[in-house]
Each structure stands twice: as structure tokens, then as C-alpha cells.
Amino acid sequence: MIPISIMSKITMVFLTKDTPEFLFRALEYYDKHLGSHGINLVIADASKNSNWSIITKEISKRKYSIPIHLLHVSALSSLSTETHRLAAAIPLISTPYVLLASDDDFYYFDWLKPAVDLLDSDNSFGIVYGHTIKFELERYMPFGKMKRAFIDNNRTPPAKWLEGSTPLARLSELGSTNSNWATVGWYSLQRTEILKIIVDHAEQNDLNGFNFEKLLIFCQAALSKTRMIDEIYLARQINGESTRPPYSYKAEKDGLEKLMKTATAILSKHCNLDLNSATEIVEKVFLGEIRELKRADSKTYLRAVADHLPFLRHAREVIRNLIMQNQSGSPLLATDERFPIAPKIYSSHAKVLAINDAVAGRSY
């Protein structure tokens, strides 16, 4: 049982759009476990009017115990982006801490007491998270039979280590490799005051969802320390049917420039750095990310050329097979020893059974 004194310090914010059955599944789960615990819940929705009508009607009919604040932004509005919807939700957050949530995932609750205790006792920490279970149903639907559930802990650590004592130390760690940033970002217990700073600047510069998440990661590192605790805190549903457009520097160039400008302004204002120093740090941190995007553009170009030249197509397949053969015998990369070791889970694990129970419900 989580003390009401802990849950009353937290607001959970959902950004939803045209997925009413996933939302109802999530609300049933949180109402069952938290309905009498005092947590605040805000839903900022950008569904089309027909789905919004379904959402309001069902929520009214179900009469959940958990307090719910509903916001609707027209899906046709330019203000329906994640950034603007989150900005609309911010005034409804009166608690010191916030959980950003998705309607197809589930937070657990036993980790929240040690997380809140840490944030209450040490102002240098602003972000807390733990181990993540990934689960997949036979189809990407709200309800169905569980296909698999696991904790992914193979080649890389779960995040960058962001407990350095200064913004520069943490940002240096964040930008230390040329790979896409691996850090907690959205899913965490975080200080509301930090989120407000990030959202305010992101809204002013009209950042899209892709660049907002990058800004979120950057500012979390710049403005506070991040702690990974040795608890399973989240279950994320795998969408095996989703496809996302390939990353591209050409497509993201203008947005990246806005993102870096926004990051520079936050670093200068809130970390007491002069503009030149802030600009230099931002450029170094984003250098690896820019290289990755440019490399993706080069790969796309080479694939397009190879598709039109048969001998290059053959060469590409030969090279790919050689790479796969070499990788299959290579040792796994060492995980970062500073992180807690991921626990082993089985189908009988209590937290897997809790998700099994949530996804075995009825459709609406």
C-alpha cells in the first residue's frame, strides 16, 4: 500500500490522441490501484471530435474514483502538438512531482516511495526511474493474450549515467558517444519546476515532438541529476505494427537549429553561463546526434543508388552478410557497472501477472 502522503505529491499527465480504448484500459488500471490514494490525473487529448465524444461519455459513465482533469485540443489545431498540449496541462499541475504517461503503458507503484523520498531529501536530483518490462500481445490491441514479457539488458546499459555533480559533467556524459541518446527522457518521476522550464521554452520556440523529447533529455541532464533505482517501475507495450520514418539530418535540420537555440537559452539562463560558453557546450553535446543523422542520410542515398545498380545490390548483400557473421561471434559489450543489474523475470512474476490482468479486460 502506497501512503496517500506520497501519492498526493504526484500528478500523472497523459497526452492522448484517437486511442480511446487504450485510454480506458489505462484508466481502469490506475483507478483500481490508485483510486483512493490521492494522485492527480490530467489528460490532454487531441482526438478528433467523434473520439473525444466517446472519451467524455465513457468517463462520465464509469465514474472513476481517481480524480481526472480532461483537456481537449482540436486535432485540426496547430496547437495539438505534444508540446502545446503539455503546456495546456501545466497549469493543472499543483504537485511538486509529475509522471508523464502514455495510454498504452503501465507504471508500477512500489518504487514511488523511495523515488519521492530521494527527491524530498536531495534537491540536486530531479529525475528518478528504474527497470522497464517490455510486453507484447499477439496483436497491438488494448486487450488480448500476452505473447511475451521481458527486461531488455543485452548490449548497452539502460541509459547514460547522469549523476555528475555539475551540468557540464552530466552533459559531457550525455554527449560522449555518437549513438542516438539513450536516457530516460519521458518516462520518469520528475520535478514539476524543471518540466515547466522545459515546456515554457519549447512552446515559445514551437518545437515538434521529436525535438521536444531531445530538449527534455538535454535539460534533465543540465538542470538536475538522474537516479536509476533498483526497482521495476514501468511496463511498456511493444507495437510490432508501427513504422517510423527514417531519421534524416536534411529533414530535421531546421528543427535541430531551433532545438539547439532553445537549449542554449535554457543553459545560459538557468545554469548561469554566458551565451558563448552555453553555445559551445550545446554544440559539443549535439555533435554526435548530428553525425548520426548525417550518417543516416548517407545510408539512405547509398541504398537508393544500389537499388538501381544490380552489381551494387549484390555487393551490399555480401557486405551485410559478412558484418552479420562477424557480429554473431563477437562478445557482448560490457554494461555500465554503475547501474543496478536488471532482474530476471518469468511469466509468474507478480508484475507480469499484474499486466496480464490489465490486458485481459473487456473492450468498450
C-alpha positions as CSV (number, residue, x, y, z in Angstrom):
1,M,0.0,0.0,0.0
2,I,1.4,3.4,-1.1
3,P,0.9,6.1,1.5
4,I,-1.6,8.9,0.5
5,S,1.1,11.4,1.6
6,I,3.3,10.1,-1.2
7,M,0.7,9.9,-4.0
8,S,-0.7,13.4,-3.2
9,K,2.7,14.8,-4.2
10,I,2.4,13.4,-7.8
11,T,0.4,14.4,-10.9
12,M,0.2,11.9,-13.8
13,V,-0.2,13.6,-17.2
14,F,-1.4,11.7,-20.3
15,L,-1.0,13.1,-23.8
16,T,-3.6,11.1,-25.9
17,K,-4.9,11.1,-29.4
18,D,-7.5,8.9,-31.0
19,T,-6.9,5.8,-28.9
20,P,-9.9,5.8,-26.6
21,E,-9.8,2.0,-25.8
22,F,-6.1,2.2,-24.7
23,L,-7.0,5.2,-22.5
24,F,-10.0,3.4,-20.9
25,R,-7.7,0.4,-20.2
26,A,-5.2,2.7,-18.6
27,L,-7.9,4.4,-16.5
28,E,-9.2,1.1,-15.3
29,Y,-5.7,0.1,-14.2
30,Y,-4.9,3.3,-12.4
31,D,-8.4,3.6,-10.8
32,K,-8.1,0.1,-9.5
33,H,-4.7,0.6,-7.9
34,L,-4.7,4.4,-7.1
35,G,-8.4,5.4,-6.9
36,S,-8.2,6.0,-3.1
37,H,-4.6,7.2,-2.9
38,G,-4.9,10.9,-3.8
39,I,-2.9,11.0,-7.0
40,N,-4.0,13.7,-9.5
41,L,-4.5,12.8,-13.2
42,V,-4.6,15.1,-16.2
43,I,-5.5,14.0,-19.7
44,A,-4.6,16.4,-22.6
45,D,-6.3,14.9,-25.6
46,A,-6.1,15.8,-29.3
47,S,-8.6,13.3,-30.6
48,K,-11.0,14.1,-33.4
49,N,-14.4,15.1,-32.2
50,S,-16.0,11.7,-32.6
51,N,-13.4,10.0,-30.4
52,W,-13.5,12.9,-27.9
53,S,-17.2,12.3,-27.6
54,I,-16.6,8.6,-26.8
55,I,-14.0,9.5,-24.2
56,T,-16.1,12.0,-22.3
57,K,-19.2,9.8,-22.4
58,E,-17.4,6.7,-21.1
59,I,-15.5,8.6,-18.4
60,S,-18.8,10.1,-17.2
61,K,-20.5,6.7,-17.2
62,R,-17.7,4.8,-15.4
63,K,-17.5,7.3,-12.5
64,Y,-13.9,6.6,-11.7
65,S,-12.7,7.2,-8.1
66,I,-9.4,8.7,-9.3
67,P,-9.8,12.5,-9.9
68,I,-9.5,13.2,-13.7
69,H,-9.0,16.6,-15.4
70,L,-9.8,16.5,-19.1
71,L,-8.5,18.9,-21.7
72,H,-9.4,18.8,-25.4
73,V,-7.4,20.4,-28.1
74,S,-8.8,20.1,-31.6
75,A,-6.9,17.7,-33.8
76,L,-7.1,20.2,-36.6
77,S,-5.4,22.9,-34.5
78,S,-1.7,23.8,-34.8
79,L,-1.7,23.7,-31.0
80,S,-2.4,19.9,-30.9
81,T,1.3,19.0,-30.8
82,E,2.8,17.3,-27.8
83,T,4.5,20.5,-26.7
84,H,1.4,22.7,-26.7
85,R,-0.8,20.0,-25.1
86,L,1.7,19.6,-22.3
87,A,1.8,23.4,-21.9
88,A,-2.0,23.4,-21.6
89,A,-1.7,20.8,-18.9
90,I,0.9,22.6,-16.8
91,P,-1.5,25.0,-15.1
92,L,-3.4,22.0,-13.7
93,I,-0.3,20.6,-12.0
94,S,0.0,21.8,-8.4
95,T,2.1,19.0,-7.1
96,P,5.9,19.1,-6.8
97,Y,6.4,16.0,-8.9
98,V,5.0,14.7,-12.2
99,L,4.8,11.4,-14.1
100,L,4.4,11.8,-17.9
101,A,2.4,8.7,-19.1
102,S,1.3,7.0,-22.3
103,D,-2.0,5.3,-22.5
104,D,-0.5,2.0,-23.9
105,D,1.9,1.6,-21.0
106,F,1.6,1.0,-17.2
107,Y,3.5,2.4,-14.3
108,Y,4.0,0.3,-11.1
109,F,3.8,2.0,-7.7
110,D,6.1,0.4,-5.1
111,W,9.1,2.4,-6.5
112,L,7.4,5.7,-5.9
113,K,8.0,5.9,-2.2
114,P,11.8,5.6,-2.5
115,A,11.7,7.9,-5.5
116,V,9.8,10.6,-3.7
117,D,11.9,10.2,-0.6
118,L,15.0,10.8,-2.7
119,L,13.6,13.9,-4.3
120,D,12.3,15.2,-1.0
121,S,15.7,14.8,0.7
122,D,18.1,15.8,-2.1
123,N,17.4,18.8,-4.2
124,S,20.2,18.0,-6.6
125,F,18.2,15.1,-8.0
126,G,15.4,15.9,-10.4
127,I,14.7,12.6,-12.3
128,V,14.1,9.0,-10.9
129,Y,13.4,5.9,-12.9
130,G,14.0,2.1,-12.7
131,H,13.9,-1.1,-14.7
132,T,11.4,-1.5,-17.6
133,I,9.4,-4.5,-18.6
134,K,8.6,-4.7,-22.2
135,F,5.5,-6.7,-23.1
136,E,3.8,-7.8,-26.4
137,L,0.3,-9.1,-27.1
138,E,-0.5,-11.3,-30.1
139,R,-1.7,-8.1,-31.8
140,Y,-1.2,-4.5,-30.9
141,M,-4.6,-4.0,-29.2
142,P,-5.7,-2.9,-25.8
143,F,-6.7,-6.4,-24.8
144,G,-5.5,-9.8,-25.7
145,K,-3.3,-12.7,-24.9
146,M,0.3,-12.0,-23.7
147,K,2.9,-13.1,-26.2
148,R,6.0,-12.3,-24.2
149,A,7.3,-10.1,-21.4
150,F,11.0,-9.4,-20.7
151,I,13.5,-6.9,-19.4
152,D,16.0,-5.9,-22.2
153,N,19.5,-5.8,-20.8
154,N,21.8,-7.0,-23.6
155,R,24.4,-4.9,-25.3
156,T,24.1,-1.5,-23.8
157,P,23.3,0.0,-20.3
158,P,19.7,1.3,-19.9
159,A,20.8,5.0,-20.1
160,K,23.6,7.3,-19.8
161,W,25.0,7.9,-16.3
162,L,23.8,11.3,-15.3
163,E,24.8,11.7,-11.7
164,G,27.7,14.1,-12.2
165,S,27.9,17.0,-9.7
166,T,27.8,19.7,-12.4
167,P,25.7,20.4,-15.5
168,L,28.9,20.2,-17.6
169,A,29.8,16.8,-16.2
170,R,26.3,15.4,-16.9
171,L,26.1,16.9,-20.4
172,S,29.6,15.7,-21.3
173,E,28.4,12.2,-20.4
174,L,25.2,12.6,-22.4
175,G,27.1,13.7,-25.5
176,S,30.0,11.3,-25.0
177,T,29.1,8.9,-27.9
178,N,28.0,9.2,-31.5
179,S,25.0,7.0,-31.0
180,N,21.4,8.2,-30.5
181,W,20.9,9.3,-27.0
182,A,19.9,6.5,-24.6
183,T,18.4,8.0,-21.5
184,V,15.1,8.0,-19.6
185,G,13.5,11.2,-21.1
186,W,9.7,10.9,-20.9
187,Y,9.2,8.0,-18.5
188,S,10.3,9.1,-15.0
189,L,9.2,10.8,-11.8
190,Q,10.5,14.4,-12.3
191,R,10.3,17.7,-10.6
192,T,7.4,19.8,-11.9
193,E,9.5,23.0,-11.7
194,I,12.0,21.6,-14.2
195,L,9.3,20.4,-16.5
196,K,7.7,23.8,-16.5
197,I,11.0,25.4,-17.6
198,I,11.4,23.0,-20.4
199,V,7.8,23.2,-21.7
200,D,7.8,27.0,-21.5
201,H,10.9,27.4,-23.7
202,A,9.8,24.6,-26.0
203,E,6.4,26.2,-26.6
204,Q,8.0,29.6,-27.3
205,N,10.1,28.1,-30.0
206,D,7.4,25.8,-31.3
207,L,9.4,22.5,-31.1
208,N,7.8,19.4,-32.6
209,G,7.5,16.2,-30.7
210,F,10.9,14.7,-31.9
211,N,12.8,17.8,-30.9
212,F,10.9,18.3,-27.7
213,E,12.0,14.9,-26.5
214,K,15.6,15.8,-27.3
215,L,15.2,19.1,-25.4
216,L,13.6,17.2,-22.4
217,I,16.6,14.8,-22.3
218,F,19.1,17.7,-22.6
219,C,17.5,19.8,-19.9
220,Q,17.0,16.9,-17.5
221,A,20.8,16.5,-17.6
222,A,21.6,20.2,-17.4
223,L,19.2,21.1,-14.6
224,S,19.5,18.1,-12.2
225,K,20.9,14.7,-11.5
226,T,19.2,11.5,-12.6
227,R,19.0,8.4,-10.5
228,M,18.1,4.8,-11.6
229,I,16.8,2.8,-8.6
230,D,16.8,-0.9,-8.4
231,E,13.1,-1.4,-8.9
232,I,10.8,-2.4,-11.8
233,Y,8.9,0.8,-12.4
234,L,7.2,0.6,-15.8
235,A,5.8,-1.8,-18.3
236,R,5.8,-0.7,-22.0
237,Q,3.7,-2.3,-24.7
238,I,5.6,-3.2,-27.9
239,N,3.9,-2.1,-31.1
240,G,5.2,-4.6,-33.6
241,E,3.0,-3.0,-36.3
242,S,4.4,0.6,-36.0
243,T,6.7,2.1,-38.6
244,R,8.5,5.4,-38.2
245,P,10.2,7.4,-41.0
246,P,14.0,7.1,-41.0
247,Y,15.9,9.7,-39.2
248,S,17.3,12.4,-41.5
249,Y,19.5,15.4,-41.0
250,K,18.1,17.0,-44.1
251,A,14.6,16.7,-42.8
252,E,15.4,17.7,-39.2
253,K,18.0,20.5,-39.9
254,D,15.7,23.5,-39.2
255,G,14.2,21.8,-36.2
256,L,17.6,21.0,-34.8
257,E,18.7,24.6,-35.1
258,K,15.6,25.7,-33.1
259,L,16.3,22.9,-30.6
260,M,19.9,23.9,-30.1
261,K,19.0,27.6,-29.8
262,T,16.4,26.7,-27.2
263,A,18.9,24.5,-25.3
264,T,21.4,27.4,-25.3
265,A,18.9,29.8,-23.9
266,I,18.0,27.5,-21.1
267,L,21.6,26.7,-20.3
268,S,22.5,30.4,-20.2
269,K,19.5,31.5,-18.1
270,H,19.3,28.6,-15.6
271,C,22.9,27.4,-15.3
272,N,24.4,30.9,-15.0
273,L,26.6,30.6,-18.2
274,D,27.5,33.3,-20.6
275,L,26.0,32.9,-24.1
276,N,29.3,31.9,-25.7
277,S,30.0,29.2,-23.2
278,A,26.4,27.9,-23.4
279,T,26.6,27.8,-27.2
280,E,29.9,25.9,-27.1
281,I,28.6,23.3,-24.7
282,V,25.4,22.7,-26.7
283,E,27.3,22.3,-30.0
284,K,29.5,19.6,-28.3
285,V,26.6,17.8,-26.8
286,F,24.6,17.6,-30.0
287,L,27.6,16.8,-32.2
288,G,27.2,13.1,-32.0
289,E,23.5,13.3,-32.7
290,I,24.1,15.4,-35.8
291,R,26.7,12.9,-37.0
292,E,24.2,10.1,-36.7
293,L,21.5,11.9,-38.6
294,K,24.0,12.7,-41.4
295,R,25.2,9.1,-41.5
296,A,21.5,8.1,-41.8
297,D,21.2,10.4,-44.9
298,S,24.3,8.8,-46.4
299,K,23.0,5.3,-45.9
300,T,19.6,6.3,-47.5
301,Y,21.4,7.8,-50.5
302,L,23.6,4.7,-51.0
303,R,20.6,2.4,-50.7
304,A,18.8,4.4,-53.4
305,V,21.9,4.1,-55.7
306,A,22.3,0.4,-55.0
307,D,18.7,-0.3,-55.8
308,H,19.2,0.9,-59.3
309,L,22.5,-0.9,-60.0
310,P,22.4,-4.7,-59.8
311,F,26.1,-5.2,-59.1
312,L,26.0,-2.8,-56.2
313,R,22.9,-4.5,-54.8
314,H,24.8,-7.8,-54.8
315,A,27.9,-6.1,-53.1
316,R,25.7,-4.7,-50.4
317,E,24.2,-8.1,-49.6
318,V,27.7,-9.6,-49.4
319,I,29.0,-6.9,-47.1
320,R,25.8,-7.2,-44.9
321,N,26.3,-11.0,-44.6
322,L,29.9,-10.6,-43.6
323,I,29.0,-8.0,-40.9
324,M,26.3,-10.3,-39.5
325,Q,28.8,-13.2,-39.4
326,N,31.4,-11.2,-37.5
327,Q,28.8,-9.8,-35.1
328,S,27.4,-13.2,-34.3
329,G,30.7,-14.3,-32.7
330,S,31.6,-11.1,-31.1
331,P,31.3,-10.7,-27.3
332,L,28.6,-8.6,-25.8
333,L,29.5,-5.1,-24.8
334,A,30.1,-4.7,-21.1
335,T,27.2,-3.0,-19.3
336,D,27.9,0.1,-17.2
337,E,28.7,-1.2,-13.7
338,R,27.3,1.9,-12.1
339,F,23.8,0.8,-12.9
340,P,21.8,-1.9,-11.0
341,I,21.7,-5.3,-12.7
342,A,18.4,-5.9,-14.4
343,P,16.4,-8.6,-12.6
344,K,15.3,-11.8,-14.2
345,I,11.5,-12.1,-14.7
346,Y,9.2,-15.0,-15.7
347,S,5.6,-15.4,-16.6
348,S,4.8,-16.0,-13.0
349,H,6.4,-12.7,-11.8
350,A,3.9,-10.6,-9.8
351,K,4.5,-7.6,-12.1
352,V,3.9,-9.6,-15.3
353,L,0.7,-11.1,-13.7
354,A,-0.5,-7.5,-13.0
355,I,-0.2,-6.6,-16.6
356,N,-1.8,-9.9,-17.7
357,D,-4.8,-8.9,-15.5
358,A,-4.9,-5.4,-17.1
359,V,-4.8,-6.6,-20.7
360,A,-7.4,-9.4,-20.2
361,G,-10.2,-6.9,-19.7
362,R,-13.1,-6.2,-22.0
363,S,-13.4,-3.8,-24.9
364,Y,-15.7,-0.8,-24.6
